[in-house]
Amino acid sequence: MLLFENLFIAFKSLKSNPLRSVLTLIGMAVGIAAVIYVVTLGEITQQRVKSQLEALGSNILLIRPGSSNRHGVRTNMEVVNLQISDAEEIEKTSPAIIHTVPIISSRANVEFRDKNTNINIDGVPPIHPSINNNTLVEGRFFNEAEMNQRSRVCVLGATASQQLFENRSPVGESVLINGKRFEVIGLLAAKGEGWYSPDEEVFVPLTTARERLFGRDNLSYIQAQMGSTADFDEALFDIETILRRNHRLRPDQENDFSVRRQDFFLSTIQDTNKEIADFIILIALISLLVGGIGIANVMLVAVTERTREIGIRRAIGAKKLAIILQFLTEAVSLGTLGGIIGLGSGMIINYLNLGDHLFFPWLWVFYSFIICAGIGVLAGIYPAIRAANANVIDSLRYE
């Protein structure tokens, strides 16, 4: 019963000073809304990165040529050293590697009637889409026969198709790649933004890219699919052994190539995003602390304004504990009400910005209420004790 009476007195006090109460509530609400928004955005980002990791495949290794050295100084130029024979030997020799995908990649001008775009052309083997989890929405991918015949066929990424064909189907049409006519036989499903996306690429048979488009044998990179992520150490050892032998590197020479797990890049992005989110949450918690200082200030003013009321209550028998509980209830009510407003505001902001991707962070909702109530207690404890310890006679004389 005492709790409900204290709550009634608390809200009556807040209502008697609406502007001061609203300003205090805003300070708490902004902090809570910021925390909820950042946590929700961070969780959605983590989910997106996870889906991109699954799309890339955590069991894919990326083998790239290293940088050249000139007079002991590393340059930005890549070493021309990865060959198709390297990829074939790695797949044949290493028990940890299931498949290898040699890739020649370069930018080229692609035209269709009055539209043209400068885009990445990837020369790949037919196994490429299954290794990279790419799906076709129209047509098909090129086959081994077309690979062997160096056929002028291509498969478009979603963005490349949109740039050249807008909303019409590209399958069956012909495009010019560096002035050479290619038949479009397939269209890949959109994969969205990420570290790697096939959307802005055009895929042609590896032999066609090597002999009819770019006229070079060296590879841009090699993808190597492991049996499982547990095979990483064995696969790395095998790749280094084979490539160092093929490239005739002495024991004292560094590798002229690099090997990375394909999900390494997104994992780095994920860690960076988490650090940024933690920093923003820290700022939001600081704003909550500022809100708590605001509550303490309001309660000190309330104690001063209600000195005579406190004296009368003490004079008619109210105990110190009752006085302390009354002002603590008011402080906690301020903090909790500010938290509720902040939660509501945060969810509305999230809905407007994220729409269907809305995620409700129940754990942080619980944390927010605990934080708000805790701040209310800490902010109200000193004013409450000060009110309870006030001299009764001096309080009754206060004007």
C-alpha positions as CSV (number, residue, x, y, z in Angstrom):
1,M,0.0,0.0,0.0
2,L,2.9,2.3,0.8
3,L,4.4,1.7,-2.6
4,F,1.2,2.8,-4.4
5,E,0.9,5.9,-2.2
6,N,4.5,6.8,-3.0
7,L,3.9,6.3,-6.7
8,F,0.8,8.6,-6.5
9,I,2.8,11.3,-4.7
10,A,5.7,10.9,-7.2
11,F,3.5,11.3,-10.3
12,K,1.7,14.2,-8.6
13,S,5.1,15.9,-8.0
14,L,6.1,15.3,-11.6
15,K,2.9,16.7,-12.9
16,S,3.3,19.9,-10.8
17,N,6.5,20.7,-12.6
18,P,5.8,19.5,-16.2
19,L,8.6,21.4,-18.1
20,R,11.3,20.3,-15.7
21,S,10.1,16.7,-15.7
22,V,9.9,16.6,-19.5
23,L,13.4,17.9,-19.9
24,T,14.7,15.3,-17.5
25,L,12.8,12.5,-19.2
26,I,14.2,13.6,-22.6
27,G,17.8,13.2,-21.3
28,M,17.0,9.6,-20.2
29,A,15.0,8.8,-23.3
30,V,17.7,9.9,-25.8
31,G,20.3,7.7,-24.1
32,I,18.0,4.6,-24.1
33,A,16.8,5.2,-27.7
34,A,20.4,5.5,-28.8
35,V,21.4,2.2,-27.1
36,I,18.4,0.3,-28.5
37,Y,19.0,1.7,-32.1
38,V,22.8,0.9,-32.0
39,V,22.2,-2.6,-30.6
40,T,19.5,-3.4,-33.2
41,L,21.6,-2.1,-36.0
42,G,24.6,-4.0,-34.8
43,E,22.6,-7.2,-34.6
44,I,21.2,-6.8,-38.1
45,T,24.7,-6.1,-39.4
46,Q,26.0,-9.2,-37.7
47,Q,23.2,-11.3,-39.4
48,R,24.0,-9.8,-42.8
49,V,27.7,-10.5,-42.4
50,K,26.8,-14.1,-41.3
51,S,24.7,-14.6,-44.4
52,Q,27.5,-13.3,-46.6
53,L,29.9,-15.6,-44.9
54,E,27.6,-18.5,-45.6
55,A,27.2,-17.4,-49.2
56,L,31.0,-17.1,-49.7
57,G,31.7,-20.4,-48.0
58,S,34.1,-20.6,-45.1
59,N,35.9,-23.5,-46.7
60,I,37.2,-21.5,-49.6
61,L,40.8,-20.3,-49.8
62,L,41.9,-17.4,-52.0
63,I,45.4,-17.8,-53.5
64,R,46.7,-14.5,-55.0
65,P,50.0,-13.5,-56.5
66,G,52.3,-11.5,-54.2
67,S,53.9,-8.2,-54.8
68,S,57.1,-7.8,-56.7
69,N,60.4,-6.7,-55.1
70,R,62.7,-4.2,-56.8
71,H,66.1,-3.7,-55.1
72,G,64.7,-5.1,-51.9
73,V,61.6,-2.8,-51.9
74,R,58.1,-4.2,-52.2
75,T,56.1,-2.6,-55.0
76,N,52.3,-2.5,-55.7
77,M,52.7,-4.6,-58.9
78,E,51.6,-8.2,-58.6
79,V,54.0,-11.0,-59.5
80,V,53.0,-12.8,-62.7
81,N,53.4,-16.3,-61.4
82,L,50.1,-18.2,-60.9
83,Q,49.4,-20.6,-63.7
84,I,46.6,-23.0,-64.5
85,S,49.1,-25.9,-63.9
86,D,49.5,-24.6,-60.3
87,A,45.7,-24.9,-59.7
88,E,45.6,-28.4,-61.4
89,E,48.5,-29.7,-59.3
90,I,47.1,-28.4,-56.0
91,E,43.8,-30.1,-56.7
92,K,45.5,-33.3,-57.8
93,T,48.1,-33.5,-55.1
94,S,46.5,-32.1,-51.9
95,P,44.1,-34.4,-50.1
96,A,42.7,-31.4,-48.2
97,I,41.6,-29.6,-51.4
98,I,38.5,-30.9,-53.2
99,H,38.4,-28.4,-56.1
100,T,40.4,-25.5,-57.4
101,V,39.0,-22.7,-59.6
102,P,41.6,-20.8,-61.7
103,I,40.4,-17.3,-62.6
104,I,41.5,-14.6,-65.0
105,S,39.9,-11.3,-64.2
106,S,40.2,-7.9,-66.0
107,R,38.0,-4.9,-66.8
108,A,36.6,-4.6,-70.3
109,N,34.1,-2.6,-72.2
110,V,30.7,-4.3,-72.7
111,E,28.2,-3.0,-75.2
112,F,24.6,-3.7,-76.1
113,R,23.1,-1.5,-78.8
114,D,23.3,2.1,-77.4
115,K,24.3,1.1,-73.9
116,N,27.8,0.3,-72.6
117,T,29.6,-0.2,-69.4
118,N,33.2,-0.9,-68.2
119,I,33.0,-3.9,-66.0
120,N,34.9,-6.9,-64.6
121,I,35.2,-9.9,-66.9
122,D,35.9,-13.1,-65.1
123,G,37.3,-16.1,-67.0
124,V,36.2,-19.1,-65.0
125,P,35.7,-22.9,-65.3
126,P,32.1,-24.3,-65.3
127,I,32.4,-25.4,-61.7
128,H,32.6,-21.7,-60.5
129,P,28.9,-21.1,-59.6
130,S,28.7,-24.3,-57.4
131,I,31.9,-23.4,-55.5
132,N,30.7,-19.8,-54.8
133,N,27.0,-20.6,-54.2
134,N,25.8,-18.6,-57.1
135,T,22.4,-19.4,-58.5
136,L,20.9,-18.7,-62.0
137,V,17.5,-17.1,-62.4
138,E,17.5,-17.5,-66.2
139,G,19.3,-19.7,-68.7
140,R,22.4,-21.8,-67.8
141,F,26.1,-21.6,-67.1
142,F,28.6,-22.7,-69.8
143,N,29.7,-26.3,-69.9
144,E,32.9,-28.2,-70.4
145,A,32.3,-28.5,-74.2
146,E,32.1,-24.7,-74.5
147,M,35.1,-24.4,-72.2
148,N,37.1,-26.7,-74.5
149,Q,35.9,-25.0,-77.7
150,R,36.7,-21.5,-76.3
151,S,33.1,-20.5,-77.1
152,R,32.0,-16.9,-77.1
153,V,29.3,-17.2,-74.5
154,C,28.8,-15.3,-71.3
155,V,26.7,-15.2,-68.1
156,L,25.7,-11.8,-66.6
157,G,25.6,-10.7,-63.0
158,A,22.3,-9.0,-61.9
159,T,23.7,-5.4,-61.9
160,A,25.5,-5.9,-65.2
161,S,22.3,-7.1,-66.8
162,Q,20.4,-4.1,-65.4
163,Q,22.9,-1.7,-66.8
164,L,22.8,-3.1,-70.3
165,F,19.3,-4.5,-70.6
166,E,17.4,-2.7,-67.9
167,N,14.3,-4.9,-67.0
168,R,14.3,-7.1,-70.1
169,S,15.7,-10.6,-70.2
170,P,19.3,-10.8,-71.6
171,V,19.3,-14.5,-72.3
172,G,19.6,-15.1,-76.1
173,E,20.9,-11.6,-76.8
174,S,24.4,-10.7,-78.0
175,V,26.8,-8.3,-76.4
176,L,30.2,-6.9,-77.5
177,I,33.1,-7.5,-75.1
178,N,36.1,-5.5,-76.2
179,G,34.5,-5.4,-79.6
180,K,34.0,-9.2,-79.8
181,R,30.5,-10.6,-80.0
182,F,29.3,-12.9,-77.2
183,E,26.0,-14.7,-76.7
184,V,24.4,-14.3,-73.3
185,I,23.3,-17.7,-72.1
186,G,22.5,-17.1,-68.4
187,L,21.6,-14.5,-65.7
188,L,22.8,-14.9,-62.1
189,A,20.5,-14.1,-59.1
190,A,21.4,-10.8,-57.3
191,K,23.6,-11.4,-54.3
192,G,23.7,-7.9,-52.9
193,E,26.6,-5.9,-51.5
194,G,29.5,-7.5,-49.7
195,W,33.2,-8.1,-49.9
196,Y,32.6,-10.2,-53.0
197,S,29.5,-9.9,-55.3
198,P,29.0,-11.4,-58.7
199,D,26.4,-8.8,-59.5
200,E,28.7,-6.4,-61.3
201,E,30.6,-9.0,-63.3
202,V,30.4,-10.9,-66.6
203,F,31.5,-14.5,-66.6
204,V,33.1,-16.2,-69.7
205,P,34.9,-19.5,-70.1
206,L,38.4,-19.5,-68.8
207,T,39.9,-20.6,-72.1
208,T,38.0,-17.9,-74.0
209,A,39.3,-15.2,-71.6
210,R,42.8,-16.5,-71.9
211,E,43.0,-16.9,-75.6
212,R,40.4,-14.7,-77.2
213,L,40.0,-11.7,-74.8
214,F,43.1,-11.0,-72.8
215,G,45.8,-13.1,-74.4
216,R,47.6,-14.1,-71.2
217,D,48.2,-17.3,-69.3
218,N,48.9,-15.9,-65.8
219,L,45.9,-16.1,-63.4
220,S,44.5,-13.3,-61.3
221,Y,43.8,-15.7,-58.5
222,I,42.9,-19.2,-57.6
223,Q,40.0,-20.4,-55.4
224,A,40.7,-23.6,-53.5
225,Q,37.8,-25.5,-51.8
226,M,38.7,-27.5,-48.7
227,G,36.9,-30.5,-47.5
228,S,36.1,-28.6,-44.2
229,T,37.4,-25.7,-42.3
230,A,39.3,-28.1,-40.1
231,D,41.6,-28.9,-43.1
232,F,43.0,-25.3,-43.2
233,D,46.4,-26.0,-41.8
234,E,47.0,-29.0,-44.0
235,A,45.7,-27.2,-47.1
236,L,47.9,-24.2,-46.3
237,F,51.0,-26.4,-45.9
238,D,50.2,-28.3,-49.2
239,I,49.6,-25.1,-51.2
240,E,52.8,-23.5,-49.9
241,T,54.9,-26.6,-50.6
242,I,53.5,-27.0,-54.2
243,L,53.8,-23.3,-55.1
244,R,57.2,-22.7,-53.6
245,R,58.5,-25.7,-55.5
246,N,56.8,-24.7,-58.8
247,H,58.1,-21.1,-58.4
248,R,61.6,-22.3,-57.5
249,L,61.9,-20.3,-54.3
250,R,64.9,-20.8,-52.1
251,P,64.3,-21.5,-48.4
252,D,65.5,-18.0,-47.5
253,Q,63.0,-16.4,-49.9
254,E,59.5,-15.2,-49.0
255,N,56.4,-16.5,-50.6
256,D,55.6,-14.7,-53.9
257,F,51.9,-15.5,-53.3
258,S,49.4,-15.1,-50.5
259,V,46.8,-17.5,-49.1
260,R,43.7,-16.3,-47.2
261,R,40.5,-17.8,-46.2
262,Q,37.7,-16.1,-48.2
263,D,35.7,-15.4,-45.0
264,F,38.7,-13.7,-43.4
265,F,37.8,-10.4,-45.0
266,L,34.2,-10.4,-43.8
267,S,35.3,-11.5,-40.3
268,T,37.6,-8.5,-40.2
269,I,34.7,-6.3,-41.2
270,Q,32.5,-7.9,-38.6
271,D,35.0,-7.3,-35.8
272,T,35.4,-3.6,-36.9
273,N,31.6,-3.1,-36.9
274,K,31.4,-4.6,-33.4
275,E,34.1,-2.2,-32.2
276,I,32.3,0.8,-33.7
277,A,29.0,-0.4,-32.1
278,D,30.6,-0.8,-28.7
279,F,32.0,2.7,-28.9
280,I,28.6,4.2,-29.8
281,I,27.0,2.2,-27.0
282,L,29.6,3.7,-24.6
283,I,28.6,7.2,-25.8
284,A,24.9,6.4,-25.3
285,L,25.7,5.1,-21.8
286,I,27.5,8.4,-21.1
287,S,24.3,10.2,-22.2
288,L,22.4,8.1,-19.7
289,L,24.8,9.2,-17.0
290,V,24.1,12.8,-17.9
291,G,20.4,12.0,-17.7
292,G,21.0,10.5,-14.2
293,I,22.8,13.8,-13.2
294,G,19.7,15.6,-14.4
295,I,17.5,13.4,-12.2
296,A,19.7,14.0,-9.2
297,N,19.4,17.8,-9.8
298,V,15.6,17.6,-10.1
299,M,15.4,15.6,-6.9
300,L,17.6,18.1,-5.0
301,V,15.4,20.9,-6.2
302,A,12.3,18.9,-5.2
303,V,13.7,18.3,-1.7
304,T,14.3,22.1,-1.3
305,E,10.9,23.0,-2.6
306,R,9.2,20.5,-0.3
307,T,11.1,21.2,2.8
308,R,8.0,22.3,4.7
309,E,6.1,19.3,3.5
310,I,8.9,17.0,4.8
311,G,8.8,18.8,8.1
312,I,5.1,18.3,8.5
313,R,5.3,14.6,7.7
314,R,8.1,14.1,10.2
315,A,6.2,16.1,12.8
316,I,3.1,13.9,12.6
317,G,5.2,10.7,12.9
318,A,6.6,9.8,9.5
319,K,9.8,7.8,9.8
320,K,13.0,8.6,8.0
321,L,12.7,5.4,6.0
322,A,9.3,6.5,4.7
323,I,10.8,9.8,3.6
324,I,13.7,8.1,1.9
325,L,11.4,5.7,0.1
326,Q,9.2,8.5,-1.1
327,F,12.0,10.4,-2.8
328,L,13.6,7.2,-4.1
329,T,10.3,6.2,-5.7
330,E,10.1,9.6,-7.4
331,A,13.6,9.3,-8.7
332,V,13.1,5.7,-9.9
333,S,9.8,6.7,-11.6
334,L,11.6,9.4,-13.5
335,G,14.3,7.0,-14.7
336,T,11.9,4.2,-15.6
337,L,9.5,6.6,-17.4
338,G,12.4,8.0,-19.3
339,G,13.4,4.5,-20.2
340,I,10.0,3.5,-21.5
341,I,9.8,6.7,-23.7
342,G,13.3,5.9,-24.9
343,L,12.4,2.3,-25.7
344,G,9.3,3.4,-27.6
345,S,11.3,6.1,-29.5
346,G,14.1,3.6,-30.3
347,M,11.7,1.0,-31.7
348,I,9.9,3.7,-33.9
349,I,13.3,4.9,-35.2
350,N,14.3,1.3,-35.9
351,Y,11.1,0.6,-37.7
352,L,11.4,3.8,-39.9
353,N,15.0,3.0,-40.8
354,L,15.0,-0.8,-41.0
355,G,11.4,-1.7,-41.9
356,D,10.9,-5.4,-42.4
357,H,14.4,-6.1,-40.9
358,L,13.2,-4.9,-37.5
359,F,14.8,-6.8,-34.6
360,F,13.7,-6.5,-31.0
361,P,16.6,-6.7,-28.6
362,W,14.8,-8.2,-25.6
363,L,17.9,-8.6,-23.5
364,W,18.8,-5.0,-24.0
365,V,15.2,-4.0,-23.1
366,F,15.7,-5.8,-19.8
367,Y,19.2,-4.1,-19.4
368,S,17.6,-0.7,-20.2
369,F,15.0,-1.0,-17.4
370,I,17.7,-2.1,-14.9
371,I,20.0,0.8,-16.0
372,C,17.1,3.3,-15.8
373,A,16.0,2.1,-12.4
374,G,19.6,1.9,-11.1
375,I,20.3,5.4,-12.3
376,G,17.1,6.6,-10.6
377,V,18.2,5.0,-7.3
378,L,21.8,6.4,-7.5
379,A,20.5,9.8,-8.5
380,G,17.8,9.9,-5.8
381,I,19.7,8.3,-2.8
382,Y,21.5,11.5,-1.7
383,P,18.5,13.9,-2.0
384,A,16.3,11.2,-0.2
385,I,18.8,10.9,2.7
386,R,19.1,14.7,2.8
387,A,15.4,15.0,3.1
388,A,15.1,12.4,5.8
389,N,17.8,13.9,7.9
390,A,16.5,17.5,7.7
391,N,15.9,19.1,11.1
392,V,12.1,19.0,11.7
393,I,11.9,22.4,13.4
394,D,14.0,24.1,10.6
395,S,11.8,22.4,8.0
396,L,8.6,23.7,9.6
397,R,10.0,27.2,9.6
398,Y,11.1,27.0,5.9
399,E,9.2,29.4,3.6
